[in-house]
Amino acid sequence: DDPPNAQDLEFMEQDGMKLFKATFDEYGEYIMDLYQKDENGQLKNLARYQVNRKPASELYQDDARLLMEQLQSDMKQNREDEERKQDESDKELGALKRDIQRAMDLKDPEMLERSIAAFEATNPPENDKLLQKAKRLLELLRAKEELNTASHSRSLQDLDKAIARAKAANYDSLLDLQIVMAGRLRDQLHRIEKLRHSVLNMDNRTISEIRTYGNPPDGVHQSLQAAFLLLGNSKKDVKVWKTCQSILGKTGRDSVMRKISGFDPKDCYLDVALSAKAVIEPYSLEQIRDVSAGAATFFVWAKGMIEEVEATGGAQRPDDKMKDTSTSKKGGAGQGAKKKRK
């Protein structure tokens, strides 16, 4: 309630700002009004401030209270932020787990691998059941792919590796059939390789002995005839013994040994194999071996390759594929005609 006194205020200017320093004799609440006198001597109120002068002890209490309130506010905000982040994290994890489950249901290895990588980026626990299950399925799917690739390439080394991986990844007997089929193919390829080496390991003296026959013993010509039919020579050519001798004497890319080295039963037509079979069918290995060890080697190779072609059905000729397509189209038209008559 003290009257206004301009002497209680000190005007200062610092850094372009006008400052007012007020002096209060006692503790309490004060109202400070700032006025400006215009050119006509009229006072104009510029601002009003409420100033509280308190003892230092009260100020410390107020500061402590304010600090506590601020701390509580910050803690509350942090809790809310953590809860929000946790909620977002839970939603993200839920979406990632759904992606993994969908990839597992579809048995899509590429999709499953991407989903696992995204889930692992969140640093889940190592013993997460879904993650363990997904990794086990992914390894099984990759092992299955490797089996299919190795079977298609017909590589013994790749098949051995793929079968070992499939056996390690197999659970709940899911790959039993594929492993058995791949094992059969591997055994088949082993037989082919063994027969191939039996011919390739013949020495030049044995081959020369066969070529020296002017009139070969019964079964020798037929053994070579069957082998050369499988290698792509015509029936007309191989019926003549001199032609067989000439074929046996070729070198380089046309040599018999080189052709046998690259021969694969899956590329041989069934009718060719059956023609070769008819040539050697009247003979036994013992008969051929008694007259010529070299011819017996060709006999064994030809007989083994014929059996492989018969087991797989052989290669399909291009004209057979066209016949199949034509038959399919005709069949479709016939069915359509029957429906019309109905």
C-alpha positions as a LaTeX table, in Angstrom:
\begin{tabular}{lrrr}
\hline
Residue & $x$ (\AA) & $y$ (\AA) & $z$ (\AA) \\
\hline
Asp1 & 0.00 & 0.00 & 0.00 \\
Asp2 & 3.02 & 2.29 & $-0.15$ \\
Pro3 & 2.64 & 5.22 & $-2.51$ \\
Pro4 & 4.56 & 5.05 & $-5.78$ \\
Asn5 & 8.11 & 6.23 & $-5.49$ \\
Ala6 & 10.30 & 6.55 & $-8.54$ \\
Gln7 & 13.37 & 6.57 & $-6.37$ \\
Asp8 & 12.84 & 2.87 & $-5.60$ \\
Leu9 & 13.59 & 2.10 & $-9.25$ \\
Glu10 & 16.88 & 2.40 & $-11.03$ \\
Phe11 & 16.85 & 2.59 & $-14.81$ \\
Met12 & 19.68 & 0.91 & $-16.71$ \\
Glu13 & 20.42 & 0.10 & $-20.34$ \\
Gln14 & 22.52 & $-2.87$ & $-21.37$ \\
Asp15 & 23.05 & $-4.44$ & $-24.82$ \\
Gly16 & 20.28 & $-2.29$ & $-26.21$ \\
Met17 & 17.80 & $-3.39$ & $-23.57$ \\
Lys18 & 16.18 & $-1.20$ & $-20.87$ \\
Leu19 & 16.39 & $-2.75$ & $-17.42$ \\
Phe20 & 14.69 & $-1.76$ & $-14.16$ \\
Lys21 & 16.22 & $-2.53$ & $-10.81$ \\
Ala22 & 13.72 & $-2.38$ & $-7.92$ \\
Thr23 & 14.65 & $-2.13$ & $-4.25$ \\
Phe24 & 12.27 & $-3.56$ & $-1.64$ \\
Asp25 & 12.80 & $-2.98$ & 2.07 \\
Glu26 & 10.56 & $-5.78$ & 3.30 \\
Tyr27 & 9.47 & $-9.25$ & 2.28 \\
Gly28 & 6.06 & $-9.50$ & 0.67 \\
Glu29 & 4.13 & $-8.97$ & $-2.55$ \\
Tyr30 & 4.55 & $-5.79$ & $-4.56$ \\
Ile31 & 2.85 & $-4.37$ & $-7.61$ \\
Met32 & 5.10 & $-2.43$ & $-9.92$ \\
Asp33 & 3.51 & $-0.18$ & $-12.54$ \\
Leu34 & 5.48 & 1.43 & $-15.31$ \\
Tyr35 & 4.17 & 4.68 & $-16.81$ \\
Gln36 & 5.19 & 6.93 & $-19.62$ \\
Lys37 & 4.40 & 10.65 & $-19.77$ \\
Asp38 & 3.41 & 11.88 & $-23.21$ \\
Glu39 & 4.05 & 15.31 & $-24.69$ \\
Asn40 & 0.86 & 16.66 & $-23.10$ \\
Gly41 & 1.91 & 15.53 & $-19.67$ \\
Gln42 & $-0.55$ & 12.65 & $-19.60$ \\
Leu43 & 0.55 & 9.38 & $-17.99$ \\
Lys44 & 0.13 & 6.18 & $-19.91$ \\
Asn45 & 0.42 & 2.77 & $-18.21$ \\
Leu46 & 2.95 & 0.65 & $-20.01$ \\
Ala47 & 3.06 & $-2.49$ & $-17.87$ \\
Arg48 & 2.21 & $-3.97$ & $-14.49$ \\
Tyr49 & 4.31 & $-6.59$ & $-12.70$ \\
Gln50 & 3.69 & $-8.59$ & $-9.57$ \\
Val51 & 6.89 & $-9.06$ & $-7.62$ \\
Asn52 & 7.28 & $-11.42$ & $-4.66$ \\
Arg53 & 10.19 & $-10.86$ & $-2.32$ \\
Lys54 & 10.79 & $-13.93$ & $-0.16$ \\
Pro55 & 13.47 & $-15.09$ & 2.26 \\
Ala56 & 16.19 & $-17.33$ & 0.78 \\
Ser57 & 14.89 & $-20.33$ & 2.73 \\
Glu58 & 11.49 & $-20.04$ & 1.09 \\
Leu59 & 13.13 & $-19.64$ & $-2.27$ \\
Tyr60 & 15.07 & $-22.88$ & $-1.75$ \\
Gln61 & 11.84 & $-24.65$ & $-0.77$ \\
Asp62 & 10.11 & $-23.31$ & $-3.84$ \\
Asp63 & 13.06 & $-24.34$ & $-5.99$ \\
Ala64 & 13.01 & $-27.84$ & $-4.49$ \\
Arg65 & 9.28 & $-28.10$ & $-5.04$ \\
Leu66 & 9.62 & $-26.90$ & $-8.59$ \\
Leu67 & 12.48 & $-29.33$ & $-9.20$ \\
Met68 & 10.46 & $-32.21$ & $-7.77$ \\
Glu69 & 7.45 & $-31.29$ & $-9.85$ \\
Gln70 & 9.64 & $-31.05$ & $-12.93$ \\
Leu71 & 11.29 & $-34.38$ & $-12.09$ \\
Gln72 & 7.91 & $-36.05$ & $-11.62$ \\
Ser73 & 6.70 & $-34.55$ & $-14.87$ \\
Asp74 & 9.82 & $-35.77$ & $-16.67$ \\
Met75 & 9.46 & $-39.25$ & $-15.15$ \\
Lys76 & 5.83 & $-39.39$ & $-16.22$ \\
Gln77 & 6.77 & $-38.29$ & $-19.73$ \\
Asn78 & 9.54 & $-40.90$ & $-19.86$ \\
Arg79 & 7.13 & $-43.61$ & $-18.75$ \\
Glu80 & 4.65 & $-42.58$ & $-21.41$ \\
Asp81 & 7.42 & $-42.51$ & $-24.02$ \\
Glu82 & 8.65 & $-45.96$ & $-22.96$ \\
Glu83 & 5.11 & $-47.35$ & $-23.02$ \\
Arg84 & 4.56 & $-45.86$ & $-26.48$ \\
Lys85 & 7.86 & $-47.27$ & $-27.75$ \\
Gln86 & 7.08 & $-50.67$ & $-26.22$ \\
Asp87 & 3.65 & $-50.63$ & $-27.82$ \\
Glu88 & 5.18 & $-49.78$ & $-31.20$ \\
Ser89 & 7.84 & $-52.47$ & $-30.70$ \\
Asp90 & 5.19 & $-55.06$ & $-29.80$ \\
Lys91 & 3.21 & $-54.15$ & $-32.91$ \\
Glu92 & 6.34 & $-54.40$ & $-35.07$ \\
Leu93 & 7.31 & $-57.77$ & $-33.55$ \\
Gly94 & 3.77 & $-59.02$ & $-34.06$ \\
Ala95 & 3.88 & $-58.04$ & $-37.74$ \\
Leu96 & 7.31 & $-59.65$ & $-38.21$ \\
Lys97 & 6.13 & $-62.88$ & $-36.57$ \\
Arg98 & 3.08 & $-62.95$ & $-38.83$ \\
Asp99 & 5.40 & $-62.54$ & $-41.84$ \\
Ile100 & 7.50 & $-65.49$ & $-40.65$ \\
Gln101 & 4.44 & $-67.66$ & $-40.10$ \\
Arg102 & 3.06 & $-66.80$ & $-43.54$ \\
Ala103 & 6.39 & $-67.67$ & $-45.18$ \\
Met104 & 6.43 & $-70.96$ & $-43.26$ \\
Asp105 & 2.88 & $-71.76$ & $-44.38$ \\
Leu106 & 3.81 & $-71.02$ & $-48.00$ \\
Lys107 & 7.12 & $-72.90$ & $-47.65$ \\
Asp108 & 8.78 & $-70.06$ & $-49.58$ \\
Pro109 & 12.53 & $-70.14$ & $-48.75$ \\
Glu110 & 13.31 & $-66.66$ & $-50.13$ \\
Met111 & 10.42 & $-65.05$ & $-48.27$ \\
Leu112 & 11.26 & $-67.01$ & $-45.11$ \\
Glu113 & 14.92 & $-65.98$ & $-45.23$ \\
Arg114 & 13.97 & $-62.29$ & $-45.54$ \\
Ser115 & 11.45 & $-62.57$ & $-42.69$ \\
Ile116 & 13.99 & $-64.26$ & $-40.40$ \\
Ala117 & 16.59 & $-61.56$ & $-41.15$ \\
Ala118 & 14.09 & $-58.78$ & $-40.36$ \\
Phe119 & 13.06 & $-60.49$ & $-37.12$ \\
Glu120 & 16.67 & $-61.08$ & $-36.03$ \\
Ala121 & 17.38 & $-57.36$ & $-36.54$ \\
Thr122 & 15.19 & $-56.73$ & $-33.46$ \\
Asn123 & 17.62 & $-58.81$ & $-31.33$ \\
Pro124 & 15.13 & $-61.45$ & $-30.17$ \\
Pro125 & 16.24 & $-64.09$ & $-27.64$ \\
Glu126 & 18.13 & $-67.04$ & $-29.15$ \\
Asn127 & 15.62 & $-69.50$ & $-27.68$ \\
Asp128 & 12.63 & $-67.86$ & $-29.36$ \\
Lys129 & 10.52 & $-70.88$ & $-30.40$ \\
Leu130 & 9.15 & $-69.38$ & $-33.61$ \\
Leu131 & 12.62 & $-68.29$ & $-34.72$ \\
Gln132 & 14.08 & $-71.75$ & $-34.05$ \\
Lys133 & 11.22 & $-73.42$ & $-35.91$ \\
Ala134 & 11.58 & $-71.03$ & $-38.86$ \\
Lys135 & 15.35 & $-71.60$ & $-39.12$ \\
Arg136 & 14.88 & $-75.36$ & $-39.04$ \\
Leu137 & 12.29 & $-75.20$ & $-41.83$ \\
Leu138 & 14.49 & $-72.86$ & $-43.89$ \\
Glu139 & 17.41 & $-75.29$ & $-43.69$ \\
Leu140 & 15.11 & $-78.13$ & $-44.75$ \\
Leu141 & 13.80 & $-76.14$ & $-47.73$ \\
Arg142 & 17.33 & $-75.17$ & $-48.79$ \\
Ala143 & 18.45 & $-78.79$ & $-48.48$ \\
Lys144 & 15.52 & $-79.85$ & $-50.64$ \\
Glu145 & 16.46 & $-77.26$ & $-53.27$ \\
Glu146 & 20.04 & $-78.50$ & $-53.26$ \\
Leu147 & 18.83 & $-82.09$ & $-53.73$ \\
Asn148 & 16.74 & $-81.06$ & $-56.75$ \\
Thr149 & 19.60 & $-79.08$ & $-58.28$ \\
Ala150 & 22.10 & $-81.90$ & $-57.77$ \\
Ser151 & 19.67 & $-84.47$ & $-59.19$ \\
His152 & 19.10 & $-82.29$ & $-62.25$ \\
Ser153 & 22.84 & $-81.78$ & $-62.82$ \\
Arg154 & 23.51 & $-85.51$ & $-62.24$ \\
Ser155 & 26.81 & $-84.68$ & $-60.56$ \\
Leu156 & 28.00 & $-87.40$ & $-58.19$ \\
Gln157 & 29.95 & $-84.95$ & $-56.04$ \\
Asp158 & 26.99 & $-82.57$ & $-55.75$ \\
Leu159 & 24.61 & $-85.44$ & $-55.00$ \\
Asp160 & 26.79 & $-86.78$ & $-52.19$ \\
Lys161 & 26.96 & $-83.32$ & $-50.63$ \\
Ala162 & 23.22 & $-82.66$ & $-51.09$ \\
Ile163 & 22.19 & $-86.01$ & $-49.61$ \\
Ala164 & 24.39 & $-85.44$ & $-46.55$ \\
Arg165 & 22.86 & $-81.99$ & $-46.02$ \\
Ala166 & 19.32 & $-83.30$ & $-46.52$ \\
Lys167 & 19.86 & $-86.07$ & $-43.96$ \\
Ala168 & 21.12 & $-83.50$ & $-41.42$ \\
Ala169 & 18.19 & $-81.13$ & $-42.08$ \\
Asn170 & 15.49 & $-83.81$ & $-42.29$ \\
Tyr171 & 12.96 & $-83.71$ & $-39.46$ \\
Asp172 & 9.59 & $-85.41$ & $-39.09$ \\
Ser173 & 10.65 & $-87.55$ & $-42.11$ \\
Leu174 & 9.70 & $-84.68$ & $-44.46$ \\
Leu175 & 12.57 & $-85.39$ & $-46.88$ \\
Asp176 & 12.57 & $-89.19$ & $-46.70$ \\
Leu177 & 11.23 & $-89.67$ & $-50.25$ \\
Gln178 & 13.56 & $-87.09$ & $-51.81$ \\
Ile179 & 16.57 & $-88.61$ & $-50.04$ \\
Val180 & 15.68 & $-92.12$ & $-51.24$ \\
Met181 & 15.19 & $-90.93$ & $-54.85$ \\
Ala182 & 18.46 & $-89.00$ & $-54.79$ \\
Gly183 & 20.23 & $-92.03$ & $-53.33$ \\
Arg184 & 18.94 & $-94.22$ & $-56.15$ \\
Leu185 & 20.13 & $-91.71$ & $-58.72$ \\
Arg186 & 23.53 & $-91.55$ & $-57.03$ \\
Asp187 & 23.82 & $-95.36$ & $-57.11$ \\
Gln188 & 22.79 & $-95.33$ & $-60.76$ \\
Leu189 & 25.43 & $-92.72$ & $-61.58$ \\
His190 & 28.02 & $-94.73$ & $-59.67$ \\
Arg191 & 27.22 & $-97.76$ & $-61.86$ \\
Ile192 & 27.46 & $-95.65$ & $-65.00$ \\
Glu193 & 30.77 & $-94.19$ & $-63.87$ \\
Lys194 & 32.14 & $-97.63$ & $-63.07$ \\
Leu195 & 31.14 & $-98.97$ & $-66.49$ \\
Arg196 & 32.59 & $-95.91$ & $-68.19$ \\
His197 & 35.92 & $-96.36$ & $-66.46$ \\
Ser198 & 36.02 & $-100.03$ & $-67.36$ \\
Val199 & 36.08 & $-99.02$ & $-71.04$ \\
Leu200 & 38.31 & $-95.96$ & $-70.64$ \\
Asn201 & 40.90 & $-98.02$ & $-68.75$ \\
Met202 & 41.39 & $-100.45$ & $-71.63$ \\
Asp203 & 44.94 & $-100.38$ & $-72.92$ \\
Asn204 & 45.81 & $-99.79$ & $-76.56$ \\
Arg205 & 46.95 & $-103.40$ & $-77.01$ \\
Thr206 & 43.46 & $-104.68$ & $-76.19$ \\
Ile207 & 41.87 & $-102.26$ & $-78.65$ \\
Ser208 & 44.43 & $-103.15$ & $-81.31$ \\
Glu209 & 43.64 & $-106.84$ & $-80.77$ \\
Ile210 & 39.98 & $-106.19$ & $-81.59$ \\
Arg211 & 40.89 & $-104.21$ & $-84.72$ \\
Thr212 & 43.11 & $-107.02$ & $-86.03$ \\
Tyr213 & 40.21 & $-109.41$ & $-86.48$ \\
Gly214 & 39.58 & $-109.96$ & $-90.18$ \\
Asn215 & 36.60 & $-112.15$ & $-89.38$ \\
Pro216 & 35.78 & $-111.63$ & $-85.66$ \\
Pro217 & 34.46 & $-114.47$ & $-83.48$ \\
Asp218 & 30.72 & $-114.60$ & $-82.99$ \\
Gly219 & 29.61 & $-111.94$ & $-80.51$ \\
Val220 & 32.61 & $-109.61$ & $-80.92$ \\
His221 & 31.14 & $-107.67$ & $-83.85$ \\
Gln222 & 27.74 & $-107.58$ & $-82.10$ \\
Ser223 & 29.25 & $-106.18$ & $-78.86$ \\
Leu224 & 30.86 & $-103.28$ & $-80.71$ \\
Gln225 & 27.80 & $-102.85$ & $-82.90$ \\
Ala226 & 25.57 & $-102.36$ & $-79.83$ \\
Ala227 & 28.02 & $-99.90$ & $-78.25$ \\
Phe228 & 28.36 & $-97.86$ & $-81.45$ \\
Leu229 & 24.58 & $-97.72$ & $-81.92$ \\
Leu230 & 24.29 & $-96.16$ & $-78.46$ \\
Leu231 & 27.00 & $-93.64$ & $-79.38$ \\
Gly232 & 24.96 & $-92.41$ & $-82.35$ \\
Asn233 & 26.19 & $-94.43$ & $-85.32$ \\
Ser234 & 23.64 & $-95.70$ & $-87.84$ \\
Lys235 & 22.49 & $-99.33$ & $-88.07$ \\
Lys236 & 23.61 & $-99.47$ & $-91.69$ \\
Asp237 & 27.16 & $-98.43$ & $-90.87$ \\
Val238 & 27.74 & $-100.67$ & $-87.86$ \\
Lys239 & 26.46 & $-103.78$ & $-89.63$ \\
Val240 & 29.72 & $-103.76$ & $-91.59$ \\
Trp241 & 32.71 & $-105.01$ & $-89.54$ \\
Lys242 & 35.20 & $-102.89$ & $-91.45$ \\
Thr243 & 33.19 & $-99.79$ & $-90.55$ \\
Cys244 & 33.30 & $-100.81$ & $-86.88$ \\
Gln245 & 37.08 & $-101.21$ & $-87.16$ \\
Ser246 & 37.28 & $-97.74$ & $-88.70$ \\
Ile247 & 35.11 & $-96.21$ & $-85.94$ \\
Leu248 & 37.28 & $-97.87$ & $-83.29$ \\
Gly249 & 40.40 & $-96.37$ & $-84.86$ \\
Lys250 & 39.20 & $-92.74$ & $-84.86$ \\
Thr251 & 41.02 & $-90.22$ & $-82.69$ \\
Gly252 & 40.41 & $-86.77$ & $-81.28$ \\
Arg253 & 36.86 & $-85.48$ & $-80.83$ \\
Asp254 & 35.44 & $-88.41$ & $-82.84$ \\
Ser255 & 37.21 & $-91.12$ & $-80.86$ \\
Val256 & 35.10 & $-93.83$ & $-79.25$ \\
Met257 & 36.71 & $-93.25$ & $-75.87$ \\
Arg258 & 35.83 & $-89.55$ & $-75.94$ \\
Lys259 & 32.22 & $-90.31$ & $-76.87$ \\
Ile260 & 31.92 & $-92.91$ & $-74.12$ \\
Ser261 & 33.40 & $-90.42$ & $-71.64$ \\
Gly262 & 30.63 & $-87.93$ & $-72.41$ \\
Phe263 & 27.77 & $-90.42$ & $-72.82$ \\
Asp264 & 24.73 & $-89.95$ & $-70.57$ \\
Pro265 & 21.88 & $-92.51$ & $-70.74$ \\
Lys266 & 19.27 & $-89.79$ & $-70.16$ \\
Asp267 & 20.17 & $-88.32$ & $-73.57$ \\
Cys268 & 19.78 & $-91.62$ & $-75.45$ \\
Tyr269 & 16.52 & $-92.42$ & $-77.26$ \\
Leu270 & 14.71 & $-95.54$ & $-76.08$ \\
Asp271 & 14.30 & $-97.01$ & $-79.59$ \\
Val272 & 18.07 & $-96.77$ & $-80.11$ \\
Ala273 & 18.70 & $-98.59$ & $-76.83$ \\
Leu274 & 16.18 & $-101.28$ & $-77.79$ \\
Ser275 & 17.90 & $-101.76$ & $-81.16$ \\
Ala276 & 21.24 & $-102.20$ & $-79.39$ \\
Lys277 & 19.61 & $-104.60$ & $-76.95$ \\
Ala278 & 18.29 & $-106.75$ & $-79.79$ \\
Val279 & 21.82 & $-107.05$ & $-81.21$ \\
Ile280 & 23.46 & $-108.45$ & $-78.03$ \\
Glu281 & 20.47 & $-110.20$ & $-76.50$ \\
Pro282 & 21.39 & $-113.65$ & $-77.92$ \\
Tyr283 & 24.77 & $-113.52$ & $-76.14$ \\
Ser284 & 25.98 & $-113.79$ & $-72.55$ \\
Leu285 & 28.99 & $-112.12$ & $-70.96$ \\
Glu286 & 30.71 & $-115.50$ & $-70.52$ \\
Gln287 & 30.44 & $-116.21$ & $-74.26$ \\
Ile288 & 31.99 & $-112.89$ & $-75.20$ \\
Arg289 & 34.68 & $-113.02$ & $-72.50$ \\
Asp290 & 35.80 & $-116.46$ & $-73.71$ \\
Val291 & 36.67 & $-115.09$ & $-77.15$ \\
Ser292 & 37.72 & $-111.47$ & $-76.43$ \\
Ala293 & 38.33 & $-109.60$ & $-73.18$ \\
Gly294 & 38.17 & $-106.26$ & $-75.04$ \\
Ala295 & 34.83 & $-107.04$ & $-76.69$ \\
Ala296 & 33.53 & $-108.20$ & $-73.29$ \\
Thr297 & 34.27 & $-104.74$ & $-71.88$ \\
Phe298 & 32.20 & $-103.11$ & $-74.64$ \\
Phe299 & 29.48 & $-105.73$ & $-74.07$ \\
Val300 & 29.27 & $-104.94$ & $-70.34$ \\
Trp301 & 29.20 & $-101.19$ & $-71.00$ \\
Ala302 & 26.51 & $-101.45$ & $-73.68$ \\
Lys303 & 24.34 & $-103.77$ & $-71.58$ \\
Gly304 & 24.63 & $-101.46$ & $-68.55$ \\
Met305 & 23.74 & $-98.33$ & $-70.57$ \\
Ile306 & 20.76 & $-100.09$ & $-72.18$ \\
Glu307 & 19.42 & $-100.99$ & $-68.75$ \\
Glu308 & 19.79 & $-97.37$ & $-67.59$ \\
Val309 & 17.93 & $-96.04$ & $-70.64$ \\
Glu310 & 15.14 & $-98.58$ & $-70.14$ \\
Ala311 & 14.88 & $-97.64$ & $-66.45$ \\
Thr312 & 14.52 & $-93.90$ & $-67.17$ \\
Gly313 & 12.53 & $-94.12$ & $-70.39$ \\
Gly314 & 15.24 & $-92.41$ & $-72.40$ \\
Ala315 & 15.14 & $-89.04$ & $-74.13$ \\
Gln316 & 12.06 & $-87.93$ & $-76.03$ \\
Arg317 & 12.43 & $-87.19$ & $-79.72$ \\
Pro318 & 11.29 & $-83.73$ & $-80.93$ \\
Asp319 & 8.75 & $-85.31$ & $-83.31$ \\
Asp320 & 7.29 & $-87.29$ & $-80.36$ \\
Lys321 & 6.73 & $-84.04$ & $-78.49$ \\
Met322 & 4.92 & $-82.61$ & $-81.51$ \\
Lys323 & 2.76 & $-85.74$ & $-81.73$ \\
Asp324 & 1.85 & $-85.40$ & $-78.05$ \\
Thr325 & 0.85 & $-81.77$ & $-78.56$ \\
Ser326 & $-1.16$ & $-82.60$ & $-81.67$ \\
Thr327 & $-2.92$ & $-85.50$ & $-79.94$ \\
Ser328 & $-3.76$ & $-83.26$ & $-77.00$ \\
Lys329 & $-5.30$ & $-80.63$ & $-79.27$ \\
Lys330 & $-7.29$ & $-83.22$ & $-81.19$ \\
Gly331 & $-8.50$ & $-84.77$ & $-77.97$ \\
Gly332 & $-9.66$ & $-81.36$ & $-76.74$ \\
Ala333 & $-11.54$ & $-80.71$ & $-79.97$ \\
Gly334 & $-13.21$ & $-84.11$ & $-79.81$ \\
Gln335 & $-14.41$ & $-83.51$ & $-76.30$ \\
Gly336 & $-15.76$ & $-80.16$ & $-77.33$ \\
Ala337 & $-17.65$ & $-81.75$ & $-80.24$ \\
Lys338 & $-19.26$ & $-84.31$ & $-77.92$ \\
Lys339 & $-20.46$ & $-81.55$ & $-75.63$ \\
Lys340 & $-22.03$ & $-79.77$ & $-78.61$ \\
Arg341 & $-23.97$ & $-82.86$ & $-79.64$ \\
Lys342 & $-25.33$ & $-83.15$ & $-76.11$ \\
\hline
\end{tabular}
